Amino acid sequence: MARLLYLHEVVDIVGDKAVDYMEKSVLGFKTDRAADRGLELYGTWYVMGSTGRWPQVVNLWELPDGWDSWERLCRSTNLRRERNDELNRWWLEALERRSGGFDRLLGALPGTLSLAEIAEQRVSGTLFVHEITEVPPGGAASYLELVWDYWAPIRAEYGHDLVGLWEVLFSDTEVITLWATTLEDHIALGRATDAAMGFADTDEVVDVRLEHWAKRRRERTVRFREELMVPCPGTPMGPPSWDG
C-alpha cells in the first residue's frame, strides 16, 4: 500500500498577523483550484513564542494521492505558476501576512493518522507538541519505530495522543513527530519527567520509564527540539473556537 505524503510548512509571519494568516490565507486557500487538488489541510498552528521562534505558523497538508498529488502540486504551483491566476492572487494577498518560510516534504511511517482516521477517531487537542529531530544518516525509520513502539504508549498515559510520525524526504537526517494534548497534561508530563531525572522532591512513585526514554532517545538521535503550538479553530484537530 502506497504511503501518504505530507507538506510541512514553517511560515514567518508579519507582525501580529498569525491568526489572520491562519484564518484567511490557510483556511481560505482554495486548494482545488490553486493546487490542482494536490493538498488537503491537515492543520495550521501558531508557535507559542515562549517555546520557539516567533511570530511563526506551522502548516501541515496531506497529499491525498501520494506522488500523484505531489506531481499535480508541483505543476500547478511551480512549473505552471505564471499561468495559475488563482494561486497568484492568493500569493500576493498572503504576502501581506507572511514574509517567507521553509518547507519539507514528509513521508508517513506507521503510527501516523490520516485525515480520515483523525475524523473517525475524533482526535483533537488544545495544545500540540511539535518535535523536529536530527538523527544519524539513515536513522529515521529506526528512531520513529522506537517512538511508536516504546514512547507513544507511555506518553499516552500522560494525555498525549500521537498524531504523526514522518521522515523528511530529500534528507536522511530529519524526522518530525506531532502530539495532541492539553496544557494541563503537558505540565503533568513535565513534572513527572523532572521527578524521574531527580530534579524534584516527591513522595510519589517515580516513573523510571521517563528516564529510560531520555537515555534511549539520546542513543538514536543527534539532537531534538520540541515546541508547543496552538491550533486554529475550524481545522481537523482544532477546537470549535478560540475559547475552546
QUIWO-V118963 format. One record per residue. N is the residue number from 1. PSI is psi in whole degrees, 0 to 359 (NA if undefined). D_FIRST is the distance of its C-alpha to the first C-alpha in whole Angstrom. Layout:
[[N/PSI/D_FIRST] [N/PSI/D_FIRST]]
This chain:
[[1/130/0] [2/138/4] [3/160/6] [4/148/9] [5/155/13] [6/147/16] [7/125/20] [8/121/22] [9/129/26] [10/117/29] [11/127/32] [12/126/36] [13/145/38] [14/121/41] [15/231/44] [16/31/43] [17/22/40] [18/310/37] [19/318/37] [20/318/38] [21/314/35] [22/315/33] [23/320/34] [24/319/35] [25/331/33] [26/300/30] [27/332/30] [28/4/32] [29/122/30] [30/89/29] [31/328/25] [32/318/25] [33/315/28] [34/330/28] [35/15/24] [36/46/23] [37/23/21] [38/348/19] [39/144/20] [40/132/20] [41/124/22] [42/321/21] [43/155/24] [44/134/27] [45/151/30] [46/143/33] [47/130/34] [48/120/37] [49/337/39] [50/351/40] [51/355/37] [52/190/36] [53/142/37] [54/156/39] [55/133/39] [56/145/35] [57/144/32] [58/127/28] [59/143/26] [60/133/22] [61/134/20] [62/134/16] [63/99/15] [64/333/13] [65/26/12] [66/231/11] [67/333/13] [68/318/14] [69/318/16] [70/319/17] [71/313/19] [72/319/20] [73/314/21] [74/319/23] [75/314/25] [76/325/26] [77/354/27] [78/294/28] [79/326/29] [80/24/30] [81/318/31] [82/340/35] [83/1/35] [84/86/32] [85/321/35] [86/314/33] [87/317/32] [88/322/35] [89/316/37] [90/319/35] [91/314/35] [92/320/39] [93/319/39] [94/330/36] [95/344/38] [96/344/41] [97/349/39] [98/158/37] [99/351/38] [100/189/35] [101/191/32] [102/127/29] [103/151/26] [104/141/23] [105/129/19] [106/146/17] [107/127/13] [108/141/12] [109/165/12] [110/134/12] [111/342/15] [112/134/14] [113/128/15] [114/169/14] [115/321/17] [116/319/16] [117/324/16] [118/316/19] [119/318/21] [120/318/20] [121/355/21] [122/47/24] [123/132/24] [124/167/27] [125/156/29] [126/352/32] [127/141/32] [128/142/29] [129/121/29] [130/117/27] [131/127/27] [132/118/26] [133/137/26] [134/129/27] [135/163/26] [136/151/27] [137/126/25] [138/4/22] [139/9/22] [140/307/20] [141/320/17] [142/316/20] [143/314/22] [144/328/19] [145/320/18] [146/319/22] [147/313/22] [148/315/19] [149/321/21] [150/310/25] [151/320/26] [152/314/24] [153/323/25] [154/313/29] [155/329/28] [156/326/27] [157/338/31] [158/22/32] [159/24/31] [160/115/28] [161/124/25] [162/127/22] [163/314/20] [164/144/18] [165/111/17] [166/140/17] [167/143/17] [168/119/19] [169/162/18] [170/19/21] [171/151/23] [172/23/22] [173/6/25] [174/143/24] [175/160/21] [176/136/22] [177/155/22] [178/134/23] [179/139/25] [180/133/26] [181/197/30] [182/165/34] [183/320/37] [184/316/38] [185/326/35] [186/316/35] [187/320/39] [188/319/38] [189/322/36] [190/317/38] [191/317/41] [192/323/39] [193/317/38] [194/314/42] [195/319/43] [196/330/41] [197/3/42] [198/20/45] [199/11/46] [200/141/47] [201/125/50] [202/147/49] [203/354/50] [204/162/46] [205/129/44] [206/135/42] [207/95/38] [208/344/38] [209/332/34] [210/321/34] [211/320/36] [212/319/34] [213/318/31] [214/319/33] [215/317/34] [216/324/31] [217/320/29] [218/330/32] [219/335/31] [220/353/28] [221/162/28] [222/314/31] [223/159/32] [224/160/30] [225/127/31] [226/145/31] [227/157/32] [228/143/33] [229/148/32] [230/126/33] [231/149/30] [232/132/32] [233/148/32] [234/356/30] [235/165/27] [236/327/24] [237/6/25] [238/167/29] [239/169/32] [240/336/34] [241/170/37] [242/343/38] [243/2/40] [244/NA/37]]
